[in-house]
Amino acid sequence: MKINLRQIEVFRAIMLARSISGAAKVLNVSQPAVSRLVAYTEQRLGIQLFERIKGRIYPTPEANRLFMEVDSLYQYVTRVNEVAEDLIHQRTAYLRVACSANLSQSLMPRAISAFARAHPDVQVVLRTMSPGALLQALLERQFEIGVAHMPIGHPNLRVHPLCETGWSVAIPRSHPLARRRKIQVQDLEGQKLIGYASDIPFAQSLRDVAERAGSLLRFSIEVQQAHVAWALAEEQTGIALVDTLTASRLAHPDVVVKALATDVRVNVDAFHLLYEPLGRPAKDFLKTLKTLTP
């Protein structure tokens, strides 16, 4: 093994403190000891991790790349320690859930609130993640359940369809379209629109919306989360396209919500590992989700 856990600990401390002296204080060791271990680590790895310039150290590109993996490992170790603490204090159960950011504003607060009332002794951990990170976290067993607006066809995951949502349009009240009962896709052509970055599942759904209507939608502003798009509409920045699940939980006196005339739907699904049985808390949480999304 070229690098051991102690070397990883020292390397991470330096990357966070951005200095040998800062790392030494964090680790409660001498600066020379840290310097020697860094030099030994660089020799073992065969790469330079830090550049020394005018008495300061600067991480190399190789160090930054290595730090990404080291920090992930550190999170795993932290989780092991948390589980050990649970065992020591005889905490009976916990539930780890990840969701896409949009659902953290709508479905997930209701689901976790209902679950917590029924299971007061279960410790719940909720994290919001990008679609790619959520998928990876599930496969790496960081979470029992993931909930997202995203199509996943991974062979190691089981998918539980929860519900479908349509599209709504959040329009500044002063805009002429705010007086319409329903908005056609063609009505949005030429308007200042707030949409989503191309790597967000919502973006593909909106491309489908435009394609089916034979229209071309150009977005003046691209965001990653529906509630951010809504907030921009509140500021009269433009017209925001928001999924109906999120729109149903938001309100503002200066924003009018109208249904968008389209048959394109956005799926909300729950995911978990296919070949590993769910614990009781995860099973019960899945039932809670299904109860809230008939």
Secondary structure, DSSP 8 states (H G I E B T S, - for coil): --S-HHHHHHHHHHHHHSSHHHHHHHHTS-HHHHHHHHHHHHHHHTS--EEEETTEEEE-HHHHHHHHHHHHHHHHHHHHHHHHHHHHTT--EEEEEEEEGGGGGTHHHHHHHHHHHH-TTEEEEEEEE-HHHHHHHHHTTS-SEEEESS----TTEEEEEEEEE-EEEEEETTSGGGG-SEEEGGGGTTS-EEEE-TTSHHHHHHHHHHHHHT----EEEEES-HHHHHHHHHTTS-EEEEEHHHHTT---TTEEEEEEE----EEEEEEEETTS---HHHHHHHHHHHHH--
